[in-house]
Amino acid sequence: MLGMVAEIIDNELMKDELGSFLNHSPNGNCELLEDFDKKYWCYTIKDIDIGDEICIDYRDVSRFT
């Protein structure tokens, strides 16, 4: 688990600092999980080396982009 990247407040998506570093890749190394409090959490699905971008597939999280 990398941490929380965004949350919905008053029906508006508010990204935090980590959320601003997410990039798109169809073969991302992370995925997002939405919890019951409308918070989005980023977790790794592949190893991430120093200097690698944090990537998710934007097609899977259209509300987030």
mmCIF file of the N, C-alpha and C atoms, coordinates in Angstrom:
data_MODEL
# 
_entry.id   MODEL 
# 
loop_
_atom_site.group_PDB 
_atom_site.id 
_atom_site.type_symbol 
_atom_site.label_atom_id 
_atom_site.label_alt_id 
_atom_site.label_comp_id 
_atom_site.label_asym_id 
_atom_site.label_entity_id 
_atom_site.label_seq_id 
_atom_site.pdbx_PDB_ins_code 
_atom_site.Cartn_x 
_atom_site.Cartn_y 
_atom_site.Cartn_z 
_atom_site.occupancy 
_atom_site.B_iso_or_equiv 
_atom_site.pdbx_formal_charge 
_atom_site.auth_seq_id 
_atom_site.auth_comp_id 
_atom_site.auth_asym_id 
_atom_site.auth_atom_id 
_atom_site.pdbx_PDB_model_num 
ATOM 1   N N  . MET A 1 1  ? 0.850   -1.171 0.000   1.00 0.00 ? 1  MET A N  1 
ATOM 2   C CA . MET A 1 1  ? 0.000   0.000  0.000   1.00 0.00 ? 1  MET A CA 1 
ATOM 3   C C  . MET A 1 1  ? 0.897   1.236  0.000   1.00 0.00 ? 1  MET A C  1 
ATOM 4   N N  . LEU A 1 2  ? 0.706   2.094  -0.998  1.00 0.00 ? 2  LEU A N  1 
ATOM 5   C CA . LEU A 1 2  ? 1.480   3.336  -1.059  1.00 0.00 ? 2  LEU A CA 1 
ATOM 6   C C  . LEU A 1 2  ? 0.823   4.444  -0.247  1.00 0.00 ? 2  LEU A C  1 
ATOM 7   N N  . GLY A 1 3  ? -0.493  4.503  -0.269  1.00 0.00 ? 3  GLY A N  1 
ATOM 8   C CA . GLY A 1 3  ? -1.189  5.522  0.499   1.00 0.00 ? 3  GLY A CA 1 
ATOM 9   C C  . GLY A 1 3  ? -2.417  6.047  -0.203  1.00 0.00 ? 3  GLY A C  1 
ATOM 10  N N  . MET A 1 4  ? -3.110  6.956  0.474   1.00 0.00 ? 4  MET A N  1 
ATOM 11  C CA . MET A 1 4  ? -4.306  7.567  -0.082  1.00 0.00 ? 4  MET A CA 1 
ATOM 12  C C  . MET A 1 4  ? -3.896  8.589  -1.142  1.00 0.00 ? 4  MET A C  1 
ATOM 13  N N  . VAL A 1 5  ? -4.620  8.587  -2.269  1.00 0.00 ? 5  VAL A N  1 
ATOM 14  C CA . VAL A 1 5  ? -4.287  9.500  -3.366  1.00 0.00 ? 5  VAL A CA 1 
ATOM 15  C C  . VAL A 1 5  ? -5.375  10.530 -3.636  1.00 0.00 ? 5  VAL A C  1 
ATOM 16  N N  . ALA A 1 6  ? -6.599  10.268 -3.168  1.00 0.00 ? 6  ALA A N  1 
ATOM 17  C CA . ALA A 1 6  ? -7.689  11.213 -3.403  1.00 0.00 ? 6  ALA A CA 1 
ATOM 18  C C  . ALA A 1 6  ? -8.892  10.824 -2.567  1.00 0.00 ? 6  ALA A C  1 
ATOM 19  N N  . GLU A 1 7  ? -9.832  11.770 -2.471  1.00 0.00 ? 7  GLU A N  1 
ATOM 20  C CA . GLU A 1 7  ? -11.112 11.482 -1.827  1.00 0.00 ? 7  GLU A CA 1 
ATOM 21  C C  . GLU A 1 7  ? -12.177 12.387 -2.426  1.00 0.00 ? 7  GLU A C  1 
ATOM 22  N N  . ILE A 1 8  ? -13.410 11.959 -2.292  1.00 0.00 ? 8  ILE A N  1 
ATOM 23  C CA . ILE A 1 8  ? -14.548 12.741 -2.774  1.00 0.00 ? 8  ILE A CA 1 
ATOM 24  C C  . ILE A 1 8  ? -15.062 13.566 -1.602  1.00 0.00 ? 8  ILE A C  1 
ATOM 25  N N  . ILE A 1 9  ? -15.067 14.899 -1.779  1.00 0.00 ? 9  ILE A N  1 
ATOM 26  C CA . ILE A 1 9  ? -15.575 15.813 -0.766  1.00 0.00 ? 9  ILE A CA 1 
ATOM 27  C C  . ILE A 1 9  ? -16.609 16.697 -1.440  1.00 0.00 ? 9  ILE A C  1 
ATOM 28  N N  . ASP A 1 10 ? -17.820 16.705 -0.903  1.00 0.00 ? 10 ASP A N  1 
ATOM 29  C CA . ASP A 1 10 ? -18.911 17.500 -1.487  1.00 0.00 ? 10 ASP A CA 1 
ATOM 30  C C  . ASP A 1 10 ? -19.063 17.225 -2.974  1.00 0.00 ? 10 ASP A C  1 
ATOM 31  N N  . ASN A 1 11 ? -18.998 15.944 -3.336  1.00 0.00 ? 11 ASN A N  1 
ATOM 32  C CA . ASN A 1 11 ? -19.177 15.482 -4.722  1.00 0.00 ? 11 ASN A CA 1 
ATOM 33  C C  . ASN A 1 11 ? -18.073 15.958 -5.671  1.00 0.00 ? 11 ASN A C  1 
ATOM 34  N N  . GLU A 1 12 ? -16.933 16.357 -5.137  1.00 0.00 ? 12 GLU A N  1 
ATOM 35  C CA . GLU A 1 12 ? -15.800 16.788 -5.949  1.00 0.00 ? 12 GLU A CA 1 
ATOM 36  C C  . GLU A 1 12 ? -14.583 15.942 -5.591  1.00 0.00 ? 12 GLU A C  1 
ATOM 37  N N  . LEU A 1 13 ? -13.869 15.487 -6.616  1.00 0.00 ? 13 LEU A N  1 
ATOM 38  C CA . LEU A 1 13 ? -12.665 14.694 -6.400  1.00 0.00 ? 13 LEU A CA 1 
ATOM 39  C C  . LEU A 1 13 ? -11.512 15.598 -6.011  1.00 0.00 ? 13 LEU A C  1 
ATOM 40  N N  . MET A 1 14 ? -10.916 15.330 -4.874  1.00 0.00 ? 14 MET A N  1 
ATOM 41  C CA . MET A 1 14 ? -9.784  16.122 -4.374  1.00 0.00 ? 14 MET A CA 1 
ATOM 42  C C  . MET A 1 14 ? -8.557  15.213 -4.298  1.00 0.00 ? 14 MET A C  1 
ATOM 43  N N  . LYS A 1 15 ? -7.587  15.430 -5.202  1.00 0.00 ? 15 LYS A N  1 
ATOM 44  C CA . LYS A 1 15 ? -6.349  14.653 -5.184  1.00 0.00 ? 15 LYS A CA 1 
ATOM 45  C C  . LYS A 1 15 ? -5.423  15.212 -4.117  1.00 0.00 ? 15 LYS A C  1 
ATOM 46  N N  . ASP A 1 16 ? -4.667  14.317 -3.491  1.00 0.00 ? 16 ASP A N  1 
ATOM 47  C CA . ASP A 1 16 ? -3.637  14.800 -2.574  1.00 0.00 ? 16 ASP A CA 1 
ATOM 48  C C  . ASP A 1 16 ? -2.290  14.753 -3.287  1.00 0.00 ? 16 ASP A C  1 
ATOM 49  N N  . GLU A 1 17 ? -1.218  15.003 -2.573  1.00 0.00 ? 17 GLU A N  1 
ATOM 50  C CA . GLU A 1 17 ? 0.100   15.101 -3.208  1.00 0.00 ? 17 GLU A CA 1 
ATOM 51  C C  . GLU A 1 17 ? 0.481   13.826 -3.954  1.00 0.00 ? 17 GLU A C  1 
ATOM 52  N N  . LEU A 1 18 ? 0.278   12.669 -3.350  1.00 0.00 ? 18 LEU A N  1 
ATOM 53  C CA . LEU A 1 18 ? 0.628   11.411 -4.008  1.00 0.00 ? 18 LEU A CA 1 
ATOM 54  C C  . LEU A 1 18 ? -0.209  11.219 -5.276  1.00 0.00 ? 18 LEU A C  1 
ATOM 55  N N  . GLY A 1 19 ? -1.472  11.610 -5.238  1.00 0.00 ? 19 GLY A N  1 
ATOM 56  C CA . GLY A 1 19 ? -2.336  11.469 -6.408  1.00 0.00 ? 19 GLY A CA 1 
ATOM 57  C C  . GLY A 1 19 ? -1.855  12.253 -7.611  1.00 0.00 ? 19 GLY A C  1 
ATOM 58  N N  . SER A 1 20 ? -1.142  13.333 -7.378  1.00 0.00 ? 20 SER A N  1 
ATOM 59  C CA . SER A 1 20 ? -0.653  14.145 -8.489  1.00 0.00 ? 20 SER A CA 1 
ATOM 60  C C  . SER A 1 20 ? 0.536   13.495 -9.207  1.00 0.00 ? 20 SER A C  1 
ATOM 61  N N  . PHE A 1 21 ? 1.097   12.439 -8.629  1.00 0.00 ? 21 PHE A N  1 
ATOM 62  C CA . PHE A 1 21 ? 2.245   11.762 -9.248  1.00 0.00 ? 21 PHE A CA 1 
ATOM 63  C C  . PHE A 1 21 ? 1.853   10.531 -10.050 1.00 0.00 ? 21 PHE A C  1 
ATOM 64  N N  . LEU A 1 22 ? 0.569   10.194 -10.097 1.00 0.00 ? 22 LEU A N  1 
ATOM 65  C CA . LEU A 1 22 ? 0.143   9.009  -10.839 1.00 0.00 ? 22 LEU A CA 1 
ATOM 66  C C  . LEU A 1 22 ? 0.153   9.284  -12.337 1.00 0.00 ? 22 LEU A C  1 
ATOM 67  N N  . ASN A 1 23 ? 0.738   8.378  -13.091 1.00 0.00 ? 23 ASN A N  1 
ATOM 68  C CA . ASN A 1 23 ? 0.795   8.474  -14.550 1.00 0.00 ? 23 ASN A CA 1 
ATOM 69  C C  . ASN A 1 23 ? 0.043   7.304  -15.151 1.00 0.00 ? 23 ASN A C  1 
ATOM 70  N N  . HIS A 1 24 ? -0.278  7.416  -16.445 1.00 0.00 ? 24 HIS A N  1 
ATOM 71  C CA . HIS A 1 24 ? -1.016  6.356  -17.133 1.00 0.00 ? 24 HIS A CA 1 
ATOM 72  C C  . HIS A 1 24 ? -0.081  5.363  -17.799 1.00 0.00 ? 24 HIS A C  1 
ATOM 73  N N  . SER A 1 25 ? -0.447  4.115  -17.683 1.00 0.00 ? 25 SER A N  1 
ATOM 74  C CA . SER A 1 25 ? 0.181   3.045  -18.452 1.00 0.00 ? 25 SER A CA 1 
ATOM 75  C C  . SER A 1 25 ? -0.827  1.904  -18.533 1.00 0.00 ? 25 SER A C  1 
ATOM 76  N N  . PRO A 1 26 ? -1.018  1.318  -19.726 1.00 0.00 ? 26 PRO A N  1 
ATOM 77  C CA . PRO A 1 26 ? -1.934  0.181  -19.819 1.00 0.00 ? 26 PRO A CA 1 
ATOM 78  C C  . PRO A 1 26 ? -1.431  -1.033 -19.034 1.00 0.00 ? 26 PRO A C  1 
ATOM 79  N N  . ASN A 1 27 ? -0.139  -1.026 -18.702 1.00 0.00 ? 27 ASN A N  1 
ATOM 80  C CA . ASN A 1 27 ? 0.459   -2.092 -17.896 1.00 0.00 ? 27 ASN A CA 1 
ATOM 81  C C  . ASN A 1 27 ? 1.030   -1.485 -16.620 1.00 0.00 ? 27 ASN A C  1 
ATOM 82  N N  . GLY A 1 28 ? 0.201   -0.774 -15.878 1.00 0.00 ? 28 GLY A N  1 
ATOM 83  C CA . GLY A 1 28 ? 0.654   -0.054 -14.689 1.00 0.00 ? 28 GLY A CA 1 
ATOM 84  C C  . GLY A 1 28 ? 1.245   -0.955 -13.622 1.00 0.00 ? 28 GLY A C  1 
ATOM 85  N N  . ASN A 1 29 ? 1.956   -0.323 -12.702 1.00 0.00 ? 29 ASN A N  1 
ATOM 86  C CA . ASN A 1 29 ? 2.534   -1.069 -11.587 1.00 0.00 ? 29 ASN A CA 1 
ATOM 87  C C  . ASN A 1 29 ? 1.715   -0.889 -10.302 1.00 0.00 ? 29 ASN A C  1 
ATOM 88  N N  . CYS A 1 30 ? 0.599   -0.127 -10.400 1.00 0.00 ? 30 CYS A N  1 
ATOM 89  C CA . CYS A 1 30 ? -0.275  0.109  -9.249  1.00 0.00 ? 30 CYS A CA 1 
ATOM 90  C C  . CYS A 1 30 ? -1.734  0.046  -9.671  1.00 0.00 ? 30 CYS A C  1 
ATOM 91  N N  . GLU A 1 31 ? -2.598  -0.095 -8.700  1.00 0.00 ? 31 GLU A N  1 
ATOM 92  C CA . GLU A 1 31 ? -4.035  -0.015 -8.914  1.00 0.00 ? 31 GLU A CA 1 
ATOM 93  C C  . GLU A 1 31 ? -4.634  0.826  -7.804  1.00 0.00 ? 31 GLU A C  1 
ATOM 94  N N  . LEU A 1 32 ? -5.849  1.313  -8.046  1.00 0.00 ? 32 LEU A N  1 
ATOM 95  C CA . LEU A 1 32 ? -6.552  2.101  -7.043  1.00 0.00 ? 32 LEU A CA 1 
ATOM 96  C C  . LEU A 1 32 ? -7.692  1.296  -6.459  1.00 0.00 ? 32 LEU A C  1 
ATOM 97  N N  . LEU A 1 33 ? -7.957  1.556  -5.216  1.00 0.00 ? 33 LEU A N  1 
ATOM 98  C CA . LEU A 1 33 ? -9.042  0.914  -4.494  1.00 0.00 ? 33 LEU A CA 1 
ATOM 99  C C  . LEU A 1 33 ? -9.865  2.005  -3.827  1.00 0.00 ? 33 LEU A C  1 
ATOM 100 N N  . GLU A 1 34 ? -11.186 1.994  -4.046  1.00 0.00 ? 34 GLU A N  1 
ATOM 101 C CA . GLU A 1 34 ? -12.068 2.975  -3.410  1.00 0.00 ? 34 GLU A CA 1 
ATOM 102 C C  . GLU A 1 34 ? -12.692 2.335  -2.179  1.00 0.00 ? 34 GLU A C  1 
ATOM 103 N N  . ASP A 1 35 ? -12.596 3.020  -1.034  1.00 0.00 ? 35 ASP A N  1 
ATOM 104 C CA . ASP A 1 35 ? -13.189 2.464  0.178   1.00 0.00 ? 35 ASP A CA 1 
ATOM 105 C C  . ASP A 1 35 ? -14.595 3.031  0.396   1.00 0.00 ? 35 ASP A C  1 
ATOM 106 N N  . PHE A 1 36 ? -15.234 2.619  1.454   1.00 0.00 ? 36 PHE A N  1 
ATOM 107 C CA . PHE A 1 36 ? -16.617 3.012  1.725   1.00 0.00 ? 36 PHE A CA 1 
ATOM 108 C C  . PHE A 1 36 ? -16.753 4.489  2.105   1.00 0.00 ? 36 PHE A C  1 
ATOM 109 N N  . ASP A 1 37 ? -15.658 5.163  2.419   1.00 0.00 ? 37 ASP A N  1 
ATOM 110 C CA . ASP A 1 37 ? -15.666 6.595  2.747   1.00 0.00 ? 37 ASP A CA 1 
ATOM 111 C C  . ASP A 1 37 ? -15.353 7.464  1.536   1.00 0.00 ? 37 ASP A C  1 
ATOM 112 N N  . LYS A 1 38 ? -15.390 6.870  0.323   1.00 0.00 ? 38 LYS A N  1 
ATOM 113 C CA . LYS A 1 38 ? -15.085 7.591  -0.918  1.00 0.00 ? 38 LYS A CA 1 
ATOM 114 C C  . LYS A 1 38 ? -13.647 8.105  -0.947  1.00 0.00 ? 38 LYS A C  1 
ATOM 115 N N  . LYS A 1 39 ? -12.748 7.305  -0.399  1.00 0.00 ? 39 LYS A N  1 
ATOM 116 C CA . LYS A 1 39 ? -11.322 7.605  -0.459  1.00 0.00 ? 39 LYS A CA 1 
ATOM 117 C C  . LYS A 1 39 ? -10.666 6.605  -1.397  1.00 0.00 ? 39 LYS A C  1 
ATOM 118 N N  . TYR A 1 40 ? -9.704  7.094  -2.184  1.00 0.00 ? 40 TYR A N  1 
ATOM 119 C CA . TYR A 1 40 ? -8.994  6.249  -3.134  1.00 0.00 ? 40 TYR A CA 1 
ATOM 120 C C  . TYR A 1 40 ? -7.589  5.972  -2.618  1.00 0.00 ? 40 TYR A C  1 
ATOM 121 N N  . TRP A 1 41 ? -7.235  4.694  -2.588  1.00 0.00 ? 41 TRP A N  1 
ATOM 122 C CA . TRP A 1 41 ? -5.937  4.251  -2.088  1.00 0.00 ? 41 TRP A CA 1 
ATOM 123 C C  . TRP A 1 41 ? -5.164  3.601  -3.223  1.00 0.00 ? 41 TRP A C  1 
ATOM 124 N N  . CYS A 1 42 ? -3.869  3.847  -3.274  1.00 0.00 ? 42 CYS A N  1 
ATOM 125 C CA . CYS A 1 42 ? -3.001  3.291  -4.304  1.00 0.00 ? 42 CYS A CA 1 
ATOM 126 C C  . CYS A 1 42 ? -2.182  2.151  -3.691  1.00 0.00 ? 42 CYS A C  1 
ATOM 127 N N  . TYR A 1 43 ? -2.189  1.025  -4.389  1.00 0.00 ? 43 TYR A N  1 
ATOM 128 C CA . TYR A 1 43 ? -1.364  -0.097 -3.929  1.00 0.00 ? 43 TYR A CA 1 
ATOM 129 C C  . TYR A 1 43 ? -0.615  -0.691 -5.117  1.00 0.00 ? 43 TYR A C  1 
ATOM 130 N N  . THR A 1 44 ? 0.532   -1.261 -4.830  1.00 0.00 ? 44 THR A N  1 
ATOM 131 C CA . THR A 1 44 ? 1.379   -1.802 -5.891  1.00 0.00 ? 44 THR A CA 1 
ATOM 132 C C  . THR A 1 44 ? 0.916   -3.200 -6.297  1.00 0.00 ? 44 THR A C  1 
ATOM 133 N N  . ILE A 1 45 ? 1.072   -3.482 -7.586  1.00 0.00 ? 45 ILE A N  1 
ATOM 134 C CA . ILE A 1 45 ? 0.798   -4.828 -8.098  1.00 0.00 ? 45 ILE A CA 1 
ATOM 135 C C  . ILE A 1 45 ? 2.057   -5.424 -8.733  1.00 0.00 ? 45 ILE A C  1 
ATOM 136 N N  . LYS A 1 46 ? 3.109   -4.581 -8.830  1.00 0.00 ? 46 LYS A N  1 
ATOM 137 C CA . LYS A 1 46 ? 4.415   -5.001 -9.343  1.00 0.00 ? 46 LYS A CA 1 
ATOM 138 C C  . LYS A 1 46 ? 5.479   -4.288 -8.519  1.00 0.00 ? 46 LYS A C  1 
ATOM 139 N N  . ASP A 1 47 ? 6.675   -4.811 -8.543  1.00 0.00 ? 47 ASP A N  1 
ATOM 140 C CA . ASP A 1 47 ? 7.782   -4.133 -7.868  1.00 0.00 ? 47 ASP A CA 1 
ATOM 141 C C  . ASP A 1 47 ? 8.047   -2.780 -8.529  1.00 0.00 ? 47 ASP A C  1 
ATOM 142 N N  . ILE A 1 48 ? 8.371   -1.786 -7.710  1.00 0.00 ? 48 ILE A N  1 
ATOM 143 C CA . ILE A 1 48 ? 8.716   -0.457 -8.208  1.00 0.00 ? 48 ILE A CA 1 
ATOM 144 C C  . ILE A 1 48 ? 10.132  -0.148 -7.753  1.00 0.00 ? 48 ILE A C  1 
ATOM 145 N N  . ASP A 1 49 ? 11.010  0.080  -8.719  1.00 0.00 ? 49 ASP A N  1 
ATOM 146 C CA . ASP A 1 49 ? 12.398  0.405  -8.412  1.00 0.00 ? 49 ASP A CA 1 
ATOM 147 C C  . ASP A 1 49 ? 12.564  1.912  -8.257  1.00 0.00 ? 49 ASP A C  1 
ATOM 148 N N  . ILE A 1 50 ? 13.624  2.325  -7.605  1.00 0.00 ? 50 ILE A N  1 
ATOM 149 C CA . ILE A 1 50 ? 13.933  3.747  -7.467  1.00 0.00 ? 50 ILE A CA 1 
ATOM 150 C C  . ILE A 1 50 ? 14.017  4.359  -8.865  1.00 0.00 ? 50 ILE A C  1 
ATOM 151 N N  . GLY A 1 51 ? 13.320  5.474  -9.050  1.00 0.00 ? 51 GLY A N  1 
ATOM 152 C CA . GLY A 1 51 ? 13.308  6.160  -10.335 1.00 0.00 ? 51 GLY A CA 1 
ATOM 153 C C  . GLY A 1 51 ? 12.163  5.761  -11.242 1.00 0.00 ? 51 GLY A C  1 
ATOM 154 N N  . ASP A 1 52 ? 11.454  4.659  -10.938 1.00 0.00 ? 52 ASP A N  1 
ATOM 155 C CA . ASP A 1 52 ? 10.308  4.258  -11.742 1.00 0.00 ? 52 ASP A CA 1 
ATOM 156 C C  . ASP A 1 52 ? 9.131   5.193  -11.493 1.00 0.00 ? 52 ASP A C  1 
ATOM 157 N N  . GLU A 1 53 ? 8.318   5.408  -12.528 1.00 0.00 ? 53 GLU A N  1 
ATOM 158 C CA . GLU A 1 53 ? 7.089   6.171  -12.376 1.00 0.00 ? 53 GLU A CA 1 
ATOM 159 C C  . GLU A 1 53 ? 6.044   5.308  -11.666 1.00 0.00 ? 53 GLU A C  1 
ATOM 160 N N  . ILE A 1 54 ? 5.131   5.962  -10.963 1.00 0.00 ? 54 ILE A N  1 
ATOM 161 C CA . ILE A 1 54 ? 3.983   5.274  -10.379 1.00 0.00 ? 54 ILE A CA 1 
ATOM 162 C C  . ILE A 1 54 ? 2.884   5.337  -11.428 1.00 0.00 ? 54 ILE A C  1 
ATOM 163 N N  . CYS A 1 55 ? 2.465   4.182  -11.961 1.00 0.00 ? 55 CYS A N  1 
ATOM 164 C CA . CYS A 1 55 ? 1.540   4.149  -13.092 1.00 0.00 ? 55 CYS A CA 1 
ATOM 165 C C  . CYS A 1 55 ? 0.302   3.308  -12.785 1.00 0.00 ? 55 CYS A C  1 
ATOM 166 N N  . ILE A 1 56 ? -0.834  3.834  -13.236 1.00 0.00 ? 56 ILE A N  1 
ATOM 167 C CA . ILE A 1 56 ? -2.097  3.109  -13.178 1.00 0.00 ? 56 ILE A CA 1 
ATOM 168 C C  . ILE A 1 56 ? -2.720  3.156  -14.563 1.00 0.00 ? 56 ILE A C  1 
ATOM 169 N N  . ASP A 1 57 ? -3.664  2.283  -14.813 1.00 0.00 ? 57 ASP A N  1 
ATOM 170 C CA . ASP A 1 57 ? -4.398  2.304  -16.078 1.00 0.00 ? 57 ASP A CA 1 
ATOM 171 C C  . ASP A 1 57 ? -5.603  3.215  -15.889 1.00 0.00 ? 57 ASP A C  1 
ATOM 172 N N  . TYR A 1 58 ? -5.556  4.413  -16.466 1.00 0.00 ? 58 TYR A N  1 
ATOM 173 C CA . TYR A 1 58 ? -6.631  5.394  -16.296 1.00 0.00 ? 58 TYR A CA 1 
ATOM 174 C C  . TYR A 1 58 ? -7.983  4.861  -16.763 1.00 0.00 ? 58 TYR A C  1 
ATOM 175 N N  . ARG A 1 59 ? -7.987  3.914  -17.706 1.00 0.00 ? 59 ARG A N  1 
ATOM 176 C CA . ARG A 1 59 ? -9.262  3.381  -18.202 1.00 0.00 ? 59 ARG A CA 1 
ATOM 177 C C  . ARG A 1 59 ? -10.040 2.675  -17.106 1.00 0.00 ? 59 ARG A C  1 
ATOM 178 N N  . ASP A 1 60 ? -9.354  2.193  -16.085 1.00 0.00 ? 60 ASP A N  1 
ATOM 179 C CA . ASP A 1 60 ? -10.013 1.478  -14.986 1.00 0.00 ? 60 ASP A CA 1 
ATOM 180 C C  . ASP A 1 60 ? -10.563 2.415  -13.921 1.00 0.00 ? 60 ASP A C  1 
ATOM 181 N N  . VAL A 1 61 ? -10.179 3.674  -13.968 1.00 0.00 ? 61 VAL A N  1 
ATOM 182 C CA . VAL A 1 61 ? -10.590 4.623  -12.918 1.00 0.00 ? 61 VAL A CA 1 
ATOM 183 C C  . VAL A 1 61 ? -11.009 5.948  -13.536 1.00 0.00 ? 61 VAL A C  1 
ATOM 184 N N  . SER A 1 62 ? -12.016 5.910  -14.407 1.00 0.00 ? 62 SER A N  1 
ATOM 185 C CA . SER A 1 62 ? -12.387 7.090  -15.175 1.00 0.00 ? 62 SER A CA 1 
ATOM 186 C C  . SER A 1 62 ? -12.778 8.283  -14.291 1.00 0.00 ? 62 SER A C  1 
ATOM 187 N N  . ARG A 1 63 ? -13.355 8.049  -13.117 1.00 0.00 ? 63 ARG A N  1 
ATOM 188 C CA . ARG A 1 63 ? -13.734 9.170  -12.255 1.00 0.00 ? 63 ARG A CA 1 
ATOM 189 C C  . ARG A 1 63 ? -12.492 9.832  -11.675 1.00 0.00 ? 63 ARG A C  1 
ATOM 190 N N  . PHE A 1 64 ? -11.424 9.080  -11.522 1.00 0.00 ? 64 PHE A N  1 
ATOM 191 C CA . PHE A 1 64 ? -10.210 9.612  -10.916 1.00 0.00 ? 64 PHE A CA 1 
ATOM 192 C C  . PHE A 1 64 ? -9.455  10.544 -11.850 1.00 0.00 ? 64 PHE A C  1 
ATOM 193 N N  . THR A 1 65 ? -9.486  10.295 -13.124 1.00 0.00 ? 65 THR A N  1 
ATOM 194 C CA . THR A 1 65 ? -8.672  11.073 -14.065 1.00 0.00 ? 65 THR A CA 1 
ATOM 195 C C  . THR A 1 65 ? -9.252  12.427 -14.343 1.00 0.00 ? 65 THR A C  1 
# 
